[in-house]
Amino acid sequence: MRSPRITHDCPSTSLVSYWIGRGLLTLLGWKVEGEVPTGTNFVVIAAPHTSNWDFPIGLAAAYLLRLRVNWIGKHTLFRWPYGGFMRWLGGIGVDRSNPAGIAEQMAQQLKNADRMVLAITPDGTRGRREYWKSGFYRIALAAKVPIFCGALDYRTKTVRIGLSFLPSGDISADMAQIRAFYADVSGANPDNHTPIRLSEELESDPTGQIQAS
């Protein structure tokens, strides 16, 4: 396990949170590989998302890395009596009836923040879908902040931090990098893996040649 020394410029958690995260990961037999990239504002991809266990394991990994993350949840999760606790965990309640409005709102928050890390699960649900939701990409592109990738590999019980890049606007090229990073990652329920592609890619590829891991 890594030491509690902070190795990044992003918003950080307390030592108490570090030890909570370390204890949970040790208890469950998980490890963390990689370093948080240099910088202050990011969009983090957390994938694949196929189990309820993804949230506590991912949050514990963030605590171990001394990284405070914000995440988006349905506004109903933030009602009494759990709302305060959800916000303490970094949650931001949104009304998902207007996805485009959410992306614009979160991009503006990232632009205005001195230090903010926004974690998003682009699968959108624990079940299989036809493609990832593109909100993470649109937010990072509009806010002009990097995307960095976090993978939960249940096959090796490893939370992997790796690929980091500034989105170029060339969706297919950028998604090709992401697909390569997640190529050998196995979620808790592999049958529920959502193909790593965006609907925007499919629209520009009517022959269906885009492959997903």
N, C-alpha and C positions, 0 to 999 in steps of 0.2 A: 504493500500500500504506500501511496505517496505521503509526503509530509504535509502539514497544514499550511506551509508557506504559500502565499499568494504569488502566482507567476503570470498574472495578466492584469490589464488595466480596466477590465469590465467591472460592473457593480459586484461587490463581494458579500458573502455571507459571514456569519459569526463563527467563532471556533466551536461553539455549542452545536451549531448546525453541522459543521464538519464532522464532529464525533458521532452525531446521530446518523449521518449518511454513511460514514465508515462502518459503524456498528451494524446497520441494516444490510449493507452489501456483504460484509463478512459473514453475517448470519445466513444469508441466502446463497453464499458461495460465488458471488460475482466479483469481477475485477474491472478496472478502468484502464484503458490504454489511450495515449495521446495527450496533447496539450491544447489548452485554449489558445487560439491565435492572438497575435498582437492587435490591439484596437480597443475601442470603447463601446461601439454600437454594432449589433449583429442581428440577423435573423438566423435562428437555429432550426434545422430540420431534425425532428425526432422521429425515426422510422426504423423498421416497420411497426405499425400499431395494430396488433392483433389480439391483445389481451388486456384485462384490467390491471395486471401486474406492471404494465409498461410505465404507468404514471409514477408509482412509488419507487420503482427501480431507477427511472430516469431522473427523478427529483433527488434521490439519494446520491446519484452520480454527480449531479450539479453541486450538491453540498460538499461532496468530497473534493471537487475541483475548486471549492470556495467561490462558486459562481452563482450569483443571484439571477434567476430568470423570471421573466413574466410570461404568462401563458393566457390564452383566450378560452373562455368557457361560456356556455349558455347563461344568459342573465338569470335564469331560474335557479342556478346553483348558488347565487349570491344573496338569496333571501335569508331572512332570519329562520333558524338560529345559526346557520353555518356560514353566512356571508362574510363575517369578520375573519373567520379562520381561513376561508378560501382566499381572501385578499392578502392575509398575512403570508400565505404560501406563494403569493405572486400572481394570483389570478386577476384577470380583467374581464368583467362581465359585459357581454355584447348581445344584441338582438340579431340573431342569424337570419332573419327574414330578408335582409338586404346585404348580401355578401360583398358587393362592390363597395358599399358604403363603409363596411368594416375595414376593408383593405385601405381605403383612403384615410380613414381615421387612424389606423395603426401606423401607416406610413408617416402621417403628420406627427404623431407622438414620437416616433423614432427620430425624425428630423429635429424636433424641438428639445429632445433629451440630451443632457450632457453625457450620460452613460445609461445604456439600456440594452438588454438582451431579450429578444422575444422568441420564445420556443413555439413551434407550430408542428402539428402532426398532419402532414398533407394527405394521408390516407383518408382522413375525415371521419372514419368510423372503424370499429374493430373488425367488421365484415369486409368481404371482398367487394371492390368497386371496379369500374372499367378504367378509371384513371385517377391520378392524384388531383387534388384541388390546387389551383394555381395561385392562391392567395399569398403564399410565402414568397413566390417569385415576384408578383406584382408589388408587394410591400417593399421588398428589398430594392427593386429597380426604382420605384418612385422615391424612396428615402435615400437612395444612393449609398446603401450600406452593404457590406459583404454578407454572403450566405455561408454558414459553416455547418457541416454535416455531423450528426451524431447517430450512431447505429446501435441498436440493442440486439445483439446476436445471442439467441438462446442456445444455440448449438454449443458454443464455447463459454457461455455465461460471461460475455465480455461487452462492456459499454465502450464503443470505439469512437474516438474523436479524431477527425482527419481532415478531409477536403475543406478548403476555405477559398472563396473567390468572390470577386465583385461581378454581379450579373452584367452581361454585355448587351442584352437585348436580343441576341440571337438565341432564341429559346431552345432550338434543337441542339446546338453546340453545347450550351450550358447544361442541358438535361443529359447529354451524352456523358459528361463528366460525373454527374450525380449517379447515373446508372452504373458506371464503372465502379464507383465507390461502394455501392450497395450490392454488387453482383454476387458476393459469396456470403451475404448476411441472411440468417434464418430467424424469423420471428417465432413467437411462442406457438402459433398455429399457422404453419406454412400454407395450408390450404386457403387461408384468408388473406394472403398477400395480395395487395392491389398492384397491378402493373405500374412500373415507374415511368409514367408518361403523362403529359398534360393534354386536355382536350384541344388546346390551341395547336399542339403538334399534329393531332389527328386531322384537324381541319385543313392543315397545310400539307397533309400526306394522304390524299384520297386513295392511293394504291395500298395503304396499310403496311408499308415496308418498315415502319418504326418498330424496333424490337424492344422489349422490356425485360429486365431481369426478374 
